[in-house]
């Protein structure tokens, strides 16, 4: 693969190829001439126009055959696993200028004949053009790109091929109008393919030495794989989120497995991976577990409000561990508030404690829904003690008398200001999360 200098290297190679080819023909009848690689609007035209052949890169497009090679380049955690090449097709416009009649046509004709007889550029030609010049008086002079080298273009997998592109009158008109320069006899060419690749480190898998333990190969089972469908609170299946201390019901198909079963809760955004033990299957479609209570040592710091991916990990004797599919699970904050009673028509300060503790990333989006009023925090205090809850202060404005349920919104997930009783469950606002103004 080649470096980022590959585009400039191709232009330099074409310029050298045309210049060398024209010099090998006797063009003394038209006088002196030059081969350049400039934008057409910078070339002098009119009475002082010189004999000149110009190469201009007017478009770069992706190469369809190489565009998906090496993808995906990163894994789910953002780590680079490959360095996919940037595969490009280069579109050039060769224009001829002349100081006398027919000079432009002569230059363009020789250039087209040369490129017709040279449909590709060999690796040796690239090394000659892009390599370090021969030493002068024992000292090396700088190359075409100074101290930078583009010679690696000769070592890319694909050869550089040159093909004519016959543009219509409409395409030529639009192209020269966009360049805002005077039209001259022109011919377009497609140069393909140029492969640019980074040299960053990537993860490479080690060679395979054995097919499993004892080189016995994989083991197959004639049964459908277990499928996890949902994780919810069995006490009330209508709740939109879970809270610390809740019982868990893992619902799916084929969950009755031998071995050790654990639940994995992963929050990529906050970098949390927690493991919970599971009880034996109550049926082939359900497993039970429980989130740690907020009062358990370390629970407030180990967990956080947010959306987790929940999966079941299975460890069986003599078998590698494996996990089921992952399903989304929301864990909502559990709050307490003080005071729960205040005078109507007068503002006051409300203190809310939150379990689990807030992470730094969660503080900017923190809100309290006081009835129907959204409040911003004025003070957030997360003590150094990992077993202490986060304390948040809000300034409540003067409001009319009434009952105002509280909801703390963290990362878009609201605390649950409700209780339920009966079967089917009947919901009501939790008095411990309601402020009475009178």
C-alpha positions in Angstrom: 0.0 0.0 0.0 1.1 3.6 -0.5 1.1 6.7 1.6 -0.9 9.9 1.4 1.6 11.1 -1.2 0.2 8.6 -3.8 -2.1 11.2 -5.5 0.7 13.6 -6.0 3.0 10.7 -7.1 0.6 9.6 -9.8 0.4 13.2 -11.2 4.2 13.5 -11.1 4.5 10.1 -12.9 2.1 11.2 -15.7 3.9 14.5 -16.1 7.3 12.7 -16.4 5.8 10.1 -18.8 4.4 12.7 -21.1 7.5 14.9 -21.0 9.8 12.0 -21.7 7.6 10.7 -24.5 7.4 14.1 -26.2 11.2 14.7 -25.9 11.8 11.3 -27.7 10.0 12.7 -30.8 11.3 15.5 -33.0 9.0 18.4 -32.3 11.5 21.1 -33.3 9.0 22.3 -35.9 6.7 23.7 -33.3 9.5 25.2 -31.1 10.0 24.8 -27.4 7.2 23.3 -25.3 6.6 22.4 -21.6 4.6 19.8 -19.7 2.9 21.2 -16.5 0.5 20.1 -13.8 -1.4 23.3 -13.0 -5.0 24.4 -12.7 -6.2 25.6 -16.1 -7.1 29.0 -14.8 -3.5 29.7 -13.9 -2.2 29.1 -17.4 -1.5 32.2 -19.6 -3.6 32.2 -22.8 -4.0 34.7 -25.6 -1.3 36.5 -27.5 1.4 35.4 -25.1 0.2 31.7 -25.0 3.1 29.2 -25.1 3.3 25.7 -26.4 2.2 23.7 -23.4 0.7 20.4 -22.4 -1.1 20.5 -19.0 -2.3 17.7 -16.7 -5.1 18.6 -14.3 -6.6 16.3 -11.6 -10.3 17.4 -11.8 -12.0 14.6 -9.8 -11.4 11.8 -7.3 -13.9 8.9 -7.0 -13.9 5.7 -4.9 -12.8 2.5 -6.6 -15.8 0.2 -6.4 -13.8 -3.0 -6.4 -11.7 -2.1 -3.3 -14.0 0.2 -1.3 -15.2 -2.5 1.2 -11.8 -4.3 1.6 -10.7 -4.5 5.2 -14.1 -3.3 6.7 -15.2 -3.1 9.4 -12.0 -1.5 10.7 -13.0 -1.3 14.4 -14.6 -3.6 16.9 -17.6 -2.7 19.2 -15.3 -1.0 21.7 -13.7 1.3 19.1 -10.4 -0.6 19.0 -8.7 -0.7 15.5 -8.6 -4.2 14.2 -7.6 -3.5 10.5 -6.2 -0.7 8.4 -8.6 -0.6 5.4 -7.1 0.9 2.3 -8.5 4.1 0.8 -9.0 3.0 -2.8 -9.3 5.8 -5.3 -9.8 6.4 -9.0 -8.2 9.6 -10.3 -9.7 11.6 -13.2 -7.3 13.7 -15.2 -7.8 16.3 -18.0 -4.9 16.8 -20.4 -5.2 20.1 -22.3 -3.0 21.4 -25.1 -2.0 25.0 -25.7 -0.2 26.4 -28.7 1.5 29.6 -29.7 0.8 29.0 -33.4 -1.8 27.2 -35.6 -1.9 23.4 -35.1 0.7 23.4 -32.3 -2.0 22.5 -29.6 -3.4 19.7 -31.9 0.1 18.3 -32.4 0.9 18.2 -28.7 -2.4 16.6 -27.9 -2.1 14.0 -30.6 1.4 12.9 -29.5 0.1 12.8 -25.9 -2.9 10.6 -26.8 -0.7 8.3 -28.9 1.8 7.9 -26.0 -0.9 7.1 -23.5 -2.6 4.7 -26.0 0.6 2.8 -26.2 1.2 3.0 -22.5 -2.0 1.7 -20.9 -0.3 1.2 -17.5 2.7 2.3 -15.5 5.2 -0.4 -14.5 6.7 -0.6 -11.0 10.1 0.1 -12.5 8.8 3.3 -14.1 7.4 4.4 -10.8 10.7 3.7 -8.9 12.6 5.7 -11.5 10.3 8.7 -11.3 9.7 8.7 -7.6 13.0 7.4 -6.3 15.9 9.5 -5.0 17.8 11.3 -7.8 21.4 10.2 -8.6 24.0 11.9 -6.4 25.7 15.0 -7.7 29.3 15.3 -6.6 28.7 12.6 -4.1 25.8 14.5 -2.4 22.2 13.5 -2.7 19.7 16.2 -3.8 16.1 16.3 -2.5 13.5 14.3 -4.4 10.3 15.6 -6.0 8.6 15.9 -2.6 11.5 17.1 -0.6 12.5 14.8 2.3 9.2 12.8 1.9 9.2 9.7 -0.2 6.3 8.4 -2.4 8.3 5.4 -3.8 6.0 3.0 -1.9 3.4 3.6 -4.7 5.4 1.1 -6.8 4.9 -1.6 -4.1 1.1 -1.5 -3.9 -0.8 -4.6 -4.8 -2.5 -3.2 -7.9 -0.7 -1.8 -10.9 -1.5 1.8 -12.1 -3.7 1.6 -15.2 -4.5 4.4 -17.6 -7.7 4.4 -19.6 -9.2 7.2 -21.9 -12.6 8.7 -21.0 -14.5 10.3 -23.8 -16.5 13.2 -22.3 -19.5 14.6 -24.2 -19.7 18.2 -25.3 -22.1 18.9 -22.4 -19.6 17.4 -19.8 -16.7 19.3 -21.3 -18.7 22.5 -21.3 -19.6 22.1 -17.6 -16.1 21.2 -16.7 -14.4 24.2 -18.3 -17.2 26.5 -17.0 -16.5 25.3 -13.5 -12.7 25.9 -14.0 -13.5 29.5 -15.2 -10.8 29.3 -17.9 -10.7 29.5 -21.7 -11.4 26.2 -23.4 -8.6 24.4 -25.2 -8.4 20.9 -26.9 -8.6 18.4 -24.1 -8.8 14.7 -23.4 -9.8 13.0 -20.2 -8.2 9.9 -18.6 -9.0 7.6 -15.7 -6.0 6.4 -13.6 -6.9 3.4 -11.4 -6.4 2.2 -8.8 -4.5 4.1 -6.1 -4.4 2.5 -2.6 -3.7 4.7 0.4 -3.3 2.9 3.7 -2.4 4.1 7.2 0.4 2.4 9.2 -1.4 2.5 12.6 -1.2 -0.5 14.8 -4.0 -3.0 14.6 -5.0 -6.1 16.7 -3.9 -9.3 15.0 -5.3 -12.7 16.1 -2.6 -15.3 17.1 -2.3 -18.4 14.9 -4.6 -21.3 15.7 -2.6 -24.2 17.1 -5.4 -26.5 18.4 -9.1 -26.9 17.6 -10.3 -26.7 21.2 -9.0 -28.5 24.3 -7.0 -31.6 23.4 -7.4 -30.6 19.7 -10.8 -32.4 19.7 -12.5 -29.8 17.6 -15.9 -28.1 18.3 -18.8 -29.9 19.9 -22.2 -29.6 18.4 -25.6 -29.8 20.1 -28.8 -30.7 18.3 -30.9 -28.1 20.0 -31.9 -24.5 19.5 -29.7 -22.0 21.3 -31.2 -20.3 24.3 -32.9 -16.9 23.6 -33.2 -14.2 26.1 -36.3 -12.0 25.4 -36.7 -9.6 28.4 -35.6 -8.8 31.9 -38.3 -7.3 34.2 -39.6 -7.1 37.7 -41.9 -10.0 38.4 -43.8 -8.1 41.0 -45.1 -5.7 38.4 -44.4 -6.4 34.7 -45.7 -2.9 33.7 -42.9 -1.0 35.3 -40.7 0.7 32.6 -37.5 0.3 34.6 -35.8 -1.6 37.4 -34.3 -0.2 40.7 -31.7 -1.4 43.1 -33.1 -4.1 45.3 -35.7 -5.4 42.7 -36.2 -9.0 42.0 -35.4 -10.0 38.4 -37.2 -12.3 36.0 -35.2 -13.4 32.9 -37.7 -14.5 30.3 -36.8 -16.4 27.2 -36.6 -19.8 25.5 -34.4 -22.8 26.4 -33.0 -21.2 29.6 -33.0 -24.5 31.6 -29.2 -25.2 31.4 -26.9 -27.2 33.5 -23.8 -25.6 35.0 -23.3 -22.1 36.6 -25.6 -19.3 35.4 -24.8 -15.7 36.0 -26.3 -12.5 34.6 -24.1 -9.9 33.0 -25.1 -6.2 33.0 -23.0 -4.0 30.7 -23.1 -0.2 30.3 -20.7 0.8 27.6 -21.1 4.5 28.1 -20.1 4.4 31.8 -17.7 1.4 31.5 -19.7 -0.7 33.9 -19.7 -4.5 33.8 -21.5 -6.2 36.7 -22.2 -9.9 37.3 -25.1 -11.3 39.3 -25.7 -14.9 40.4 -28.9 -16.6 39.1 -31.0 -19.2 40.8 -32.0 -22.4 39.0 -34.6 -22.1 36.3 -38.2 -22.0 37.5 -39.1 -23.2 34.1 -37.5 -23.6 30.7 -38.6 -20.0 29.9 -37.6 -18.2 33.2 -34.7 -17.6 35.5 -34.7 -15.5 38.7 -32.2 -13.2 40.2 -32.0 -10.0 42.2 -30.3 -6.6 42.0 -28.3 -5.7 45.1 -30.1 -3.5 47.6 -28.9 0.1 47.7 -27.9 -0.5 51.4 -25.5 -3.3 50.4 -21.8 -2.4 50.7 -20.5 -1.0 47.4 -23.8 -1.2 45.5 -24.3 2.6 45.2 -20.9 3.0 43.6 -20.8 -0.3 41.5 -24.1 0.5 39.8 -25.4 3.6 38.0 -28.6 4.8 36.5 -28.7 4.1 32.7 -29.5 1.6 30.0 -27.7 -1.8 30.3 -27.3 -4.7 28.1 -28.3 -7.8 30.0 -27.2 -11.3 29.0 -26.9 -14.7 30.7 -23.5 -16.3 30.9 -23.3 -20.1 31.1 -20.4 -22.1 32.5 -20.6 -25.9 32.1 -18.0 -28.5 33.1 -15.6 -29.2 30.4 -17.0 -26.5 28.1 -15.9 -22.9 27.4 -18.2 -20.3 28.8 -20.7 -18.6 26.5 -23.3 -15.9 26.7 -26.8 -15.5 25.3 -28.0 -12.5 23.3 -28.2 -9.2 25.1 -31.4 -7.3 25.8 -31.8 -3.7 26.9 -32.6 -3.0 30.6 -33.2 0.4 32.2 -32.1 1.0 35.8 -33.9 4.0 37.3 -32.7 6.0 40.3 -34.3 5.5 43.7 -34.8 8.8 45.5 -35.8 10.3 48.9 -36.7 14.0 49.4 -36.9 16.5 52.2 -38.9 18.4 53.1 -42.1 16.7 51.9 -44.3 19.6 53.1 -43.9 23.4 52.6 -45.9 26.6 52.4 -47.6 27.4 49.1 -46.7 30.6 47.3 -43.2 30.7 48.7 -40.0 29.3 47.2 -37.9 26.8 49.2 -34.9 24.5 48.9 -35.5 20.8 48.2 -32.9 18.2 48.9 -33.0 14.9 47.0 -30.8 11.9 47.6 -30.2 9.5 44.8 -29.2 5.8 44.7 -27.1 4.7 42.9 -24.6 7.5 43.0 -24.3 9.9 40.1 -21.3 9.7 37.7 -19.6 12.8 36.5 -20.9 12.2 32.9 -24.5 12.2 34.2 -24.4 15.6 36.0 -24.9 17.9 33.0 -28.3 16.4 32.0 -29.7 16.0 35.6 -33.2 17.4 36.1 -36.0 17.2 38.7 -39.6 17.1 37.5 -41.5 18.8 40.3 -45.1 18.1 39.4 -45.0 19.5 35.9 -42.1 21.9 36.4 -38.6 21.0 35.4 -35.9 22.2 37.8 -32.1 22.4 37.4 -29.8 21.5 40.3 -28.1 24.2 42.2 -25.7 21.8 44.1 -24.6 18.3 43.5 -22.7 16.5 46.2 -21.3 13.0 45.7 -19.3 12.1 48.9 -16.0 10.3 48.7 -17.5 7.4 50.8 -18.7 4.9 48.1 -21.5 3.8 50.3 -23.0 7.3 50.6 -25.8 8.5 48.2 -25.5 11.5 46.0 -27.2 14.6 47.5 -28.7 17.2 45.2 -30.3 20.6 46.0 -33.0 22.3 43.9 -34.6 25.7 44.3 -38.4 25.3 44.0 -40.2 28.5 42.9 -43.4 29.8 44.4 -46.2 27.5 43.4 -49.9 27.1 44.2 -51.1 24.7 46.9 -51.4 21.0 45.9 -49.6 17.7 45.7 -46.5 17.6 43.5 -45.0 14.1 42.7 -41.2 14.1 42.2 -39.2 12.5 39.4 -35.4 12.7 39.1 -34.3 12.4 35.5 -30.8 11.0 35.0 -29.6 10.2 31.5 -33.2 10.4 30.3 -34.4 7.8 32.8 -36.9 9.0 35.4 -37.2 7.7 39.0 -40.4 5.8 39.6 -42.7 8.0 41.8 -45.4 5.3 42.1 -46.5 2.3 44.1 -48.8 -0.5 43.1 -51.0 -2.9 44.9 -53.5 -5.6 44.1 -53.9 -8.0 41.2 -54.1 -6.7 38.6 -51.9 -3.9 40.0 -53.3 -0.5 40.7 -50.9 2.4 40.6 -50.8 5.4 42.9 -48.3 8.2 43.6 -45.8 7.4 46.4 -46.4 9.6 49.3 -42.7 9.4 50.1 -41.9 11.0 46.8 -44.7 13.7 46.8 -44.4 17.2 48.2 -47.5 18.8 49.7 -47.8 22.6 49.4 -50.4 24.1 51.6 
